[in-house]
Amino acid sequence: MSASLSESSTGSTGAHKPYLKRKKSSLGETKIAILGYEVVGKSALSVRFLTKRFIGEYDHSAECKYKHSAIVDGENTAFEILDTRSLSGDCGAREDVLRWADGFMLVYSVVCRKTFEVLRDLHKKIEEFRRGTTVPIVIVGNKSDLAHMRQVTQEEGLKLAAELGCPFVELSASEDVTKVVEAFYTLCREIIDYKRRSRTFLDRVFGAFGREKPSS
Ligand SMILES: Nc1nc2c(ncn2[C@@H]2O[C@H](COP(=O)(O)OP(=O)(O)OP(=O)(O)O)[C@@H](O)[C@H]2O)c(=O)[nH]1
């Protein structure tokens, strides 16, 4: 398993210019954007997955893109992970991000109800942008270690995820690396399934036209 933190490209800190190009990824490549309100733990989750460490404080001024490779279900998988920065409550959902990613991790903090409440609109924005297609998404409730400050119950998280048709993981980036890995792998599996289904569909629709007729 290897992680590269060197490729942390950043958009400008102020107004973000679109800098992410949509390039179709292969089955073994997985492009994940981490979206969510300010301070929910987006950076903590990415860094925990990449390095297995919880650092505590992160640079909030920059958006970072990381590369990482791991074996998921026996297959070598190249992850690209975009740790977005939420500006003016946009949860990092800029157009270039929505176009670029294969799948999205929608993160809220269980100690802040507002961060949970924005997720329904965020989900709608993604689906509308991707023209009503089912986009691979995982919902993550972070900071479960802060039980005494909890404002969102696990049942509420499960209910929202069921309503939106997404897998759900509640975890603590600071205390549970296994669940953090599980959340990323779950999204990776959703993305691979989605790509396989799209290919099968395209094969059915266009396959016959693409094939040469056998010569008689
Ligand atoms: N107790 C606890 N604190 C956490 C956890 N995850 C993140 N934090 C803390 O929450 C704060 C925000 O974490 P970040 O990872 O910077 O959050 P972010 O969503 O990337 O923040 P922005 O980039 O500003 O939107 C930091 O002080 C982290 O140490 C967690 O699981 N438990």
The ligand as a Tripos MOL2 file, in Angstrom:
@<TRIPOS>MOLECULE
LIG
   32    34     1     0     0
SMALL
NO_CHARGES

@<TRIPOS>ATOM
      1 N1        -12.7710   14.7750   18.2480 N.pl3     1 LIG1
      2 C1        -12.6040   14.7010   16.9420 C.ar      1 LIG1
      3 N2        -12.1400   15.7690   16.2580 N.ar      1 LIG1
      4 C2        -11.9990   15.6620   14.9220 C.ar      1 LIG1
      5 C3        -12.3030   14.4640   14.1990 C.ar      1 LIG1
      6 N3        -12.0550   14.6830   12.8930 N.ar      1 LIG1
      7 C4        -11.6130   15.9460   12.7880 C.ar      1 LIG1
      8 N4        -11.5600   16.5350   14.0080 N.ar      1 LIG1
      9 C5        -11.1540   17.8990   14.3170 C.3       1 LIG1
     10 O1        -12.0520   18.7990   13.6810 O.3       1 LIG1
     11 C6        -11.3660   19.9560   13.2210 C.3       1 LIG1
     12 C7        -11.5960   20.1420   11.7340 C.3       1 LIG1
     13 O2        -11.0140   19.0500   11.0250 O.3       1 LIG1
     14 P1        -10.5970   19.1920    9.4930 P.3       1 LIG1
     15 O3        -10.1850   17.8620    9.0210 O.co2     1 LIG1
     16 O4         -9.6370   20.3090    9.3190 O.co2     1 LIG1
     17 O5        -12.0100   19.6150    8.8840 O.3       1 LIG1
     18 P2        -12.3160   20.0870    7.3680 P.3       1 LIG1
     19 O6        -13.6970   19.6240    7.0760 O.co2     1 LIG1
     20 O7        -11.2460   19.6150    6.4390 O.co2     1 LIG1
     21 O8        -12.2600   21.6600    7.5440 O.3       1 LIG1
     22 P3        -12.2850   22.7910    6.3530 P.3       1 LIG1
     23 O9        -11.1910   22.4680    5.4060 O.co2     1 LIG1
     24 O10       -12.0760   24.0820    7.0830 O.co2     1 LIG1
     25 O11       -13.6500   22.7530    5.7530 O.co2     1 LIG1
     26 C8         -9.8850   19.7440   13.5830 C.3       1 LIG1
     27 O12        -9.6370   20.4140   14.7940 O.3       1 LIG1
     28 C9         -9.7650   18.2390   13.7640 C.3       1 LIG1
     29 O13        -8.7600   17.8800   14.6900 O.3       1 LIG1
     30 C10       -12.7940   13.3450   14.9660 C.ar      1 LIG1
     31 O14       -13.1060   12.2680   14.4530 O.2       1 LIG1
     32 N5        -12.9280   13.5410   16.3130 N.ar      1 LIG1
@<TRIPOS>BOND
     1     1     2 1
     2     2     3 ar
     3     2    32 ar
     4     3     4 ar
     5     4     5 ar
     6     4     8 ar
     7     5     6 ar
     8     5    30 ar
     9     6     7 ar
    10     7     8 ar
    11     8     9 1
    12     9    10 1
    13     9    28 1
    14    10    11 1
    15    11    12 1
    16    11    26 1
    17    12    13 1
    18    13    14 1
    19    14    15 2
    20    14    16 1
    21    14    17 1
    22    17    18 1
    23    18    19 2
    24    18    20 1
    25    18    21 1
    26    21    22 1
    27    22    23 2
    28    22    24 1
    29    22    25 1
    30    26    27 1
    31    26    28 1
    32    28    29 1
    33    30    31 2
    34    30    32 ar
@<TRIPOS>SUBSTRUCTURE
     1 LIG1         1 GROUP 0 **** ****
